[in-house]
Amino acid sequence: MGKDADIARRIQQISLPFIPYGRQQIGEDDIEAVVEVLRSDWLTTGPQVARFEEAVAAFAGGRHGVAVSSGTAALHAAMHAIAVGPGDEVIVPAITFVATANCAAYLGATPVIVDVDPATLLIDPEQVRQHITPRTRAIIAVDYAGQPCDYASLRQIADEHNLYLVADSCHSLGAEYRGRRVAEIADLTVFSFHPVKHITTGEGGMVVTNTAELAERMRRFRNHGISTDHRQRESLATWFYEMTELGFNYRISDIGCALGLSQLKKLPDWLARRREIAALYTAALQNIAEVQPLHAAGDVMHAWHLYVVRLAASVDRAAVFQRMRAKNIGVNVHYLPLHLHPYYRQRVSPAVLQLPAAEAAYGQILSLPMHAGLTDDDVMRVVSTLWQAVAGAC
Ligand SMILES: *Cc1c(COP(=O)(O)O)cnc(C)c1O
């Protein structure tokens, strides 16, 4: 690149800074909360973990929270709690992050990948019904983009067939379905606190449940399958512990939970801001015929982890993606459908895996930047750039 072109590019990047699709918000209050823990006696499982568990469970509408080292560990713990094992089948939607299916595979079970509703990209209850076999143990519903699934239908199907209903709510902390908060419906509800999610602990996750026995199993599972933790032993003045089942070290730190507690205070404001941004996008995008936001149902409170649009079939999504990135707009694609990942492609019968709704959507979807730190001007810059990118004018 010539010197002048290089300078021109740098000027453009300064005037049009990169807008990531998702990003954490860290304030001085968060930093102080973490520093306070660093000066205290506990770095790992201490008082902040229990406080964070109670606060998130209360916020999400469940009785017990079990915090672990990631959303993936939380999904694994949830599958362990309901004793999923070899020979079992767990129904999952095609459009999700790989961890939703991997948690069943970790335990030797088979994830059964089913198609999604083409309007919302949420798991299609009719597809769930059609894939139930005598081996089915659980359904994992994913609140894709932050929109709760059709839980009335899913709960009914789960109860009819005596299945566990697990909500992968990694996108939907703060969402409501028909006036009920996300953790009030499923048997186990899973959250992630990765930095792109609504609140962060650095890395972290949690399962919320109303069943004390399931919570107890997950507490053991995150600590090697040992029945007491080190603080309990200290307060009982005993050295004795025993391992009753095979577990992992999936503990989360007090450092992370102090950050999470500090973040949680700001979550209601952040959710409100995400809803404002979504409304701005939806209004502005009405002017671009080739761009259709995903359907948002009227009877839910969407948490807007992602703002996903669908481009008309005539539009070249790859070209739009490249043009947006060239203009410093961090668009993304969520997700390559599960059954198209080589790992799963090799493990499922191709006859079973024709998932037309997921496959058609995958070629057309684009996630626009969505996080509480976006300004109205950022949103307008994204929309006007998208308009140019679709028209091939940039
Ligand atoms: C983020 C995410 C996970 C995994 O969470 P980690 O904390 O990154 O392990 C699982 N499922 C979905 C739908 C997610 O978005």
The ligand as an SDF file (V2000), in Angstrom:
LIG
                    3D

 15 15  0  0  0  0  0  0  0  0999 V2000
  -22.1110  -18.6640   25.0260 C   0  0  0  0  0  0  0  0  0  0  0  0
  -22.9570  -19.8620   24.8170 C   0  0  0  0  0  0  0  0  0  0  0  0
  -22.6830  -21.0920   25.4240 C   0  0  0  0  0  0  0  0  0  0  0  0
  -21.4110  -21.4080   26.1530 C   0  0  0  0  0  0  0  0  0  0  0  0
  -21.0260  -20.5060   27.0810 O   0  0  0  0  0  0  0  0  0  0  0  0
  -19.4640  -20.3540   27.5030 P   0  0  0  0  0  0  0  0  0  0  0  0
  -19.5840  -19.5500   28.7490 O   0  0  0  0  0  0  0  0  0  0  0  0
  -18.7950  -19.6380   26.3910 O   0  0  0  0  0  0  0  0  0  0  0  0
  -18.9340  -21.7100   27.7350 O   0  0  0  0  0  0  0  0  0  0  0  0
  -23.6030  -22.1170   25.2560 C   0  0  0  0  0  0  0  0  0  0  0  0
  -24.7030  -21.9660   24.5300 N   0  0  0  0  0  0  0  0  0  0  0  0
  -24.9890  -20.8080   23.8910 C   0  0  0  0  0  0  0  0  0  0  0  0
  -26.2480  -20.6960   23.1000 C   0  0  0  0  0  0  0  0  0  0  0  0
  -24.1130  -19.7290   24.0100 C   0  0  0  0  0  0  0  0  0  0  0  0
  -24.3700  -18.5950   23.3540 O   0  0  0  0  0  0  0  0  0  0  0  0
  1  2  1  0
  2  3  1  0
  2 14  2  0
  3  4  1  0
  3 10  2  0
  4  5  1  0
  5  6  1  0
  6  7  2  0
  6  8  1  0
  6  9  1  0
 10 11  1  0
 11 12  2  0
 12 13  1  0
 12 14  1  0
 14 15  1  0
M  END
$$$$
